[in-house]
Every structure is written in structure tokens, then in C-alpha cells.
Amino acid sequence: MRRFLIGLVLGASSSGITWAVTHDRGWTAVVGLVVLVLVWVGELILDDLL
């Protein structure tokens, strides 16, 4: 649950920054979802890399 909330907050904030810079809905959605997914699977990726 903790990772979900962190991913949600970071995804929303990165979407907000992207929206402020580009004003493009497509890029905003893509960036927000990518950040959310990377937070969710980041632990698995880091375990494999380390």
C-alpha cells in the first residue's frame, strides 16, 4: 500500500509538472503512468540490478 501511495503522489506531481510545461494531455498521461509504473516495479528492477 505504501508503494502505491508513493507512486500515486510522484505520478501526479510529474504529470502536473509536465502539464505546466507542455499543456499536452497525451504527454501528461504518458509521463504520469510511466512514473507510477516505475515506482511499482522499481523494487523488482533494483533487486535484479544489485
N, C-alpha and C positions, 0 to 999 in steps of 0.2 A: 504494500500500500504506500509505503514511504517513497519508493522509486516512482510510482505512478504520479504522486503529487509533485515531486521534483520535476519530472518530465512535463507535466501539465504546466507548471509555472514557467519553466525555461522555454517550452514551446510557445506559450502565449507571449512571453516577453520578446522572443526572437521574431515572432510574427508582427508584433507591434512595431519593432524597430524596422523590419522590412517594409511594412505599410507606410511608415513615416518617410522612408527614403524613396520608395518606388511608386507607391499608390497603385500597385498592380495586384489584383486579387489572386491570380494564379501563383505568382512568386510568393506571396504571403502564405498561402495554403501549403505550398511545397516546403518552404523553409520551416514552418511550424511543425509539420508532420515529420520531416527529417530529424529535427531536433528531438521530438518526442520519441521516435523510434530509436535513435541513437542512445538516448538515456535508458530506455528499456533494455536494449541488448548490449549496451556498453560494458556491463559487467562481464558478460559472456565473452565479448571480444577481448577485453583486457586480460581475462584469465588465460586465453589462448596465446596472447602475445607475450605475456610474462611467464 
